[in-house]
Amino acid sequence: MSTSTIPADAVRVDLGPHRNNAAFLAPGVEPADGFDGFGRAYPASELGGAADALGLPGDLGHGVADNVACEGQVLVLGEPVLLRGLDVVGAGSGGTVSETLLLEPGPDGGGPAARARVELSDFLSRRPVFDDTCFAHSSFLYDVGGRPESGAEPRLWRCAVRFPQPLTCGRITLPVNPDLHVVGVWLLPAPAGPEAATNR
């Protein structure tokens, strides 16, 4: 298991209310949806400390929803945040994914929305297809019957999006593409003052 670095000042978004898919599996548990809808799953035991970093549920791998299969969910922030970027951890299923997130300035919408392009490799890709980096890596896969398969090594990927200028975000609308599995989202606050335009 390896974890790429999330910036120290990043703030994790609570995905709990929006999770709708179980892609991780514990030993001896009946397979659920998995990453592909047929039960192929990432071993929960191989996530290690990444599970805490992602804020995943304590009963991870026992059929509880642990990620967001994107269907246009709206992530409403507690209050608008001035951002310099965001980080997204997840993976594609059935191939790579390249989708747009809409960042609106207010929690109720309104005003022009900024667009953030998120590109993530497939969960079974052995190397990144885009500029994403490996966030977590398992040594085996659970197949459709819940059996360990050593020939495949699922991965979670991290996409880092940086904005040329800071922008205000009150809510994030995910795309409609259930092949995009989002496991974690972090906001990168922009500093106040003159350094905001140059800090990345």
N, C-alpha and C positions, 0 to 999 in steps of 0.2 A: 504494500500500500504506500502510495506517495501522495503528498499534498502540495500543490502549488500555493504560493503565498497570496493571501488576500490582504490588501493594504490595511495597516494597523488602525486607521481612523474610519474604516468602512463600517456601516451600520446595516445589520442583517434585517431584511424584511420578513415579517412573520407570514409564512405560507400556509400555516395550519388550517385556516378556514377554507382554503382553496384546493387542498390536496384531494385528488380523485382517482389515484392509481397506485397500486402496490407493485413496485419494481424490485424490491429486495426480499430475500427469503432466508429464513433461519432453518437449520437442520431439522429434518423430520416433520416440517410443516407442509400442509397441502398447498401446492402452487396456486397463486392467484393470477392476476392479469400478466404480470411480468412487464418487461420493457416493450415486448412486441405484441401483447394481447393474447399470446398463446402460452404464456407461463415461463418463458426464458427469463431468468432473474439473476440479479447481482447478489452474491452471498453477503448477508448482513454482517456476518462475523468478520469479514475481511475489510470492513470500512474503518475499523479502529477509531482513532481520534477524529477522523473526518465526520463521523456521525454527530459528534458534539458540535463541531464547527458549523455544520449545516442545520443544527437545531432539530434533528429528526426525533420522532417519538421514541419513548423508552422501550416500547414493545415492537420495535422495528423488526420486520421479517415475519411477523405472525398474522399477516393479512390486513394490517392497518394501512390506510393510504399514507404514502410517504413522499409522493411527488405530484407535480401538476402536469397532467397531459393537457396541453393548451387547447382551450375551447372558448377563447375570448373572455376569460376571467378578468375582473377589474380589481387590482390591488390598490386599495385606498390607504394612503399614508395618514398617520395621526395628525400631521400638519404639513403644509408645504415646505419643501427642503430645497435649498440652493445647491445644485449638484455640479460636480466637475466630471462625473462619470458614474458608471455602474458596472458591477461584475455579475455574471450569470453562470451558475454551475448546473450542468445537466447533460443531456445527450440526445441524439436522434435515434429513431428506430426505423428499420427498413431503409436506411440510408442517411446521408448527412442532411442537415436542415439549415436553411438561411431564411430568417423571418424578421419582421419589423415589430418592435414594441412601440406603442404610442405613449408618450409622457405628457400629460396635461398639467397645466399650472395649478389648477385648483382641485380640491377633493371632489367637487360636484361637476367637474368638467368645465367647459367654457374657455374661451381664449384659444389661440393656436396651439396645436399639439406638436411637440418635437418627436422626431423619429429616431429610434435606436435600432441599428441592425445587429441582430444576434445570430452568430454562425457557430454551430456545434457539430462535431463529427459524430458518426454513428457509435452506439455503445459497444459495438464489437470491432471498431476500427483499431488497428494496431499502432497507428500514428495519426497525428492531426492532419486534417484535410485543409483547414483554414488557418488562421492565426491563433486558434485556441490552443490551450495547453492542458496536459493531463492533470486533473485534480486528485483523482483516486484510481487505483488499478488493482484488480483482483486477479489471483492466480488461476481461478477456474470459474466456470459458469454453471448455474443450475439449468438443466434442459427442461423441455416441456413436461416431463414427468417428475420433476424435482430431483433428478439424479445429477450428481456432480459430473461435469464434462471438462476434462483437463485440457482439451485442445482449443478452447476459447477462453479469452481473458477480457472480460468486460471492463470498461473504463467510464469514468465521469470526466467531462471536459469543462474547462473554464474559459469563458469568453469575456475579455476586458474591453468595455466600450468607454472611450474618452471623448468629451465634447470640446470643440474648439473654443467655445465660450461657456461660462457657467449658465445654467438654466434652472428655472424654478419648476418643481414637480410636486403635484399634490396627489396624483394617482397614475397608475401604470395599467394600460390595457394590453393584455397578452393577445397574440394572434390566434386564429382558429386553425390549428394544425395539431391534432392529437399525437402526431409522430414527434413533436417537440416536447421532450420531458424536462421540466424545470425542477431542480432539486433545491437550489438556493439562489437568492438574489441579495446583493449588497448594494447599498447606496454610498457613494463617495461624496461627502459634503465638500463644497467649495469654501475656501477660506475667505474671510471678510477682508475688505480693503484692497489696495492696489495689486497685491500678489495674486488675487483671484484670477486674473487674466493670464498669468504665466504658469500657475501651479498645475501640474498634471498628475 
